[in-house]
Amino acid sequence: MSKPRAGGAQEERRPGGIRRLRRWALLAVVALTPGTSTAQGQTFGTMAFSTTHTYDDNLFATPASRGRDGDFISRFGPTIEAGHRSLPLTLVGRYAVDAERYWHHAGLNRHVARQDGAVQVDYRSTRRLTLNGRASYVETQTPLEFNVNSRLALGRVHAERVTAGSANTYALDAATRLTLDYEFAREGLADQPYTIAHYPRTGIEWRADPRTTYRFDYRARRLGIRGGDVDVSHILAAGMARQLTRLMHVELEVGPRLSDGAIHPELSATLQGRVGPSVLSLGYADTEVRLLGEAGGIDMRRLSASVTYQPWRHVTLTAAPAFVRSTLGRRYATVRTVELEAAIRLTPELSLVTSSRAGRQEGNLSGSHEDIPYRSLGMTLRAALPAKGNRTREPRQ
């Protein structure tokens, strides 16, 4: 993966199609504000403002041998969410925009550093059939948020992602459901070519007893750069979800993955339980994921855990360590990371979140094989206006 240009020297790409998508998403949110809907049901709208102050000791994901460059960053902006709920239909739109200011790297300042817009529609046409459609657009200067699974380090650089998809479910009977899903994604990093991804999935799920559910899925993954090579994978997976005890739940999925003419394992396992005021989770995955800046998929093995502790009603503490190994051809990268968070709900409309992240990436999937350490500490204050909405009489059955 070639390194993009960082800072103010980079050339931001904003195709006309992306501009139009943002305009339509914003118009959809505005059109859904309270009082504009005439259909029966409930129309609602909320608005919040957040400000985040963070110290990042490795802004550009620089290897340890070259010296790290840190800075204090302030991010602030509003979030608007509005929608309409009636008996068969739910329509929700959201739009958030943030500005960023750096103490020492003024060339990275942006009036619009991050945008996040999304629209989702859920429609239950009959008791058996449920239809879902969704679309989103994210533009950011911190592309690490796109590499949630691999956690591979990326410095401050312009990145954007457009996604659209649907999830449709048909209930054959009280215990059996058919699903048909599809997702499309287009994402790009700085001035590199866009990566195009298609994810169709079909499956069947049935509940064997009140505590056990089984499912079989067929999934395909098609990744590539427009006009370039395409990487295609086919997955057959069998899964099970079981409530072991009243406080412990387990999910398993296993199957073969055919990719590049070879068979690879596809495996995921999650164990979750509650002990007093704490929720514990342990997960493992051996799968293929897409990586921002790469045309094809990468093999990833991930072991993660999380502990959520609620000592008081309005205070939540979370710790989430993870170990991830990503492989592309003969190259590999290992990431060890831990994230800590403390969330305090001061009032129904005001919340305070402090978070920290520390990690070390050993190796890279391109370039020199060096260690990349990183640490950050941040605090977010979020204030929401009281929710507004108008409720009308529900339609008769």
Sequence and secondary structure as in RCSB ss.txt:
>XXXX:A:sequence
MSKPRAGGAQEERRPGGIRRLRRWALLAVVALTPGTSTAQGQTFGTMAFSTTHTYDDNLFATPASRGRDGDFISR
FGPTIEAGHRSLPLTLVGRYAVDAERYWHHAGLNRHVARQDGAVQVDYRSTRRLTLNGRASYVETQTPLEFNVNS
RLALGRVHAERVTAGSANTYALDAATRLTLDYEFAREGLADQPYTIAHYPRTGIEWRADPRTTYRFDYRARRLGI
RGGDVDVSHILAAGMARQLTRLMHVELEVGPRLSDGAIHPELSATLQGRVGPSVLSLGYADTEVRLLGEAGGIDM
RRLSASVTYQPWRHVTLTAAPAFVRSTLGRRYATVRTVELEAAIRLTPELSLVTSSRAGRQEGNLSGSHEDIPYR
SLGMTLRAALPAKGNRTREPRQ
>XXXX:A:secstr
      GGGS     HHHHHHHHHHHHHHHHTSTT   SSSEEEEEEEEEEEEEEES TT   GGG    EEEEE
EEEEEEEEEE SSEEEEEEEEEEEEEESS GGG EEEEEEEEEEEEEEE SSSEEEEEEEEEEEES GGGG TTT
     S  EEEEEEEEEEEEESSSSEEEEEEEEEEEEEETTS  EEEEEEEEEEEEEEETTEEEEEEEEEEEEEE
TTS EEEEEEEEEEEEEEEETTEEEEEEEEEEEETTEEEEEEEEEEEEEETTEEEEEEEEEEEEE TT SSEEEE
EEEEEEEEEEEETTEEEEEEEEEEEEEETTEEEEEEEEEEEEEEEEETTEEEEEEEEEEEEE  SSS   EEEEE
EEEEEEEEE   EEEE      
